[in-house]
Amino acid sequence: MKVPGGDLSAMVYRRLQRDDLGEFAMDSRMLTVLMDLDGKRSLAEIAQLRGFSTQVLHATVGRLLELSLIAPVEVATTKLDADFIGFLRMQMSQAVGPIAEILLEDAVYDLGHELDQFPANQVAELVDYLAREIQRQDKAIAFKQNILLKIREKGY
């Protein structure tokens, strides 16, 4: 299983039951993280508890996923609605032109999601990612301001 890209801090994982657990070579960090993944605490909470950097935790979670020792917990989250996605497309098109759709699809994919299932709690990360693709500073600022107003309107 592939580790999702982007910010993992809100992700929640649980341990999987395996009869062959003793067959894996694990370092102390992997074992510590495995024991801390209870299906309730986010990776941010575990990183803070253990003093791990995000890079270390990302690598450790990736290895545990490769070994099929953990699985993500599906947490009910609000998804971006069609109105917001349409507004986002329009604002991005005004800022960069016809390449906007490709940039949007790439950004969503790089953050580990599908556009129609994009979690609202990661919208700020998506906007920041897209704004970095806008070459003209004035257009990037206008893009961020317009999207921020829409985010407030939607309550994301």
N, C-alpha and C positions, 0 to 999 in steps of 0.2 A: 504494500500500500504506500502511495506517495504522500509525503508530508506536504500539506497545503502551503502555498506561498503567502507572503504578506505577514501581517501581525497575528501571531498565534496566541497572544496574551489572554484572550477571552475563551480560547478553546478549552474544552473539558474532555478528558479521556478516562476510560475505565480499563481495568485489567481484564484479560481474557483467561479463562480456565484452560490450562494445558497440562496434560499428564506428563509430558516430557520436559518440564521446566528445568530440571537438573541437567539437561543435555546442552544447555546454552552457556557459553562463556560470557559472563557479564562483569564489568568493572563495578566498583562501589557506587559510582554516580548512577549508572543504569539501574542498579538494584534499589538505590534510594528513590529515584524517580518512579520506578515501577511500584514501589510500596506506597508512594504518596498519591498515585493516580487512583482516586476512589470514586470517580464518576460524579463528584460534587465540586471539587476545587478546580479553579481555572489554572492554566499554566502560569499565569502571572502570580497567583497566590503561592504556588509551589516554588517558583523562582525566588520570590521574596523570602519565603520561609527558609529555603536552603542557601540563599545567597548566590544563585547561579545567574550568569549572564544569559541574555536571550539567545545568543549564538550557541552557547553550551547546551542550553535546554532544547533548542531546535534540533541540534545534532543528536542528542540523546533520544528525544522523542522519535526522530527519524529512524534510528536504529531499532528501537522497540517496535515501531510499526513494521519495519522490514521483517522482523522475527515473528510477526503476528502475535505479539504478547499484549498489545493494547488495541483499543478501538475508540474512535471518537463517539462521544455521547451527543445524540441529536438534541439540541436545546431549541425550544420553540422561539424563533426570532421573527421579528417583523421584516418583511421583504420590501424592497423598493417597488412602488406601484407603477403602473403603465404611464400615468400622468407625469410622474417625476422623471421616469426614464426618457419620455418624449421631450421634456423640458431640457434634460441633460444633453440629449442629442442635438437639440436646436442650438443650445448655448455653445457647445463644442464646435458645431458646424460654422457658427458665426465667427468663432475664434481662429479656426484653422482651415476651414473650407472642406472640400470633399473627402479628405483623408480622415475626417472626424470619426466616422463609423469604424474604421480599422483600428484607430487608436483606442477607441472605447472598448471594442472587443478584446484587443490585446491586454488592456489594463485589467479588465474584469477577469480574463483568463489567468494573468500573472498573479492576481490576488486569490486565485483558487476557486472561482465561482463561475456560474452561468449568469448572464444578465437578468433573465427573468426570475432568478432565485437569489439575487444579490441581497445580503443582509443589510438592513438599514443601519445597524450599529457600526458598519464599516464604511459608510458613505463618505466620511471625512477623508479617510485614506484614499478612496477612489478619486475624489475631487483633487486632492493634493497630487496624486499620481498623474492625473490628466493635465493639471495646470503646468506641470513641469514640461509637458510636451508642446506647450504654446510658446512660440519663439518671442513674440512681442510682449514685453513686460506690461504695457498698458492693457492689452487684451487679456493677459493672464489674470491681472488684478480684477478687471471687470467680470471675467468668468467666475472667479471665486466669490465675488460679492453677490452676483446674481444667484448663484447656486446656494449660497449661505441663506439668502432670503427665502428661497424655495424650501430649504431644509427646515427653517423655522416655521414656515407656513404648514408644512406637512407634519411637523412634530417629531422628526427623526432625531 
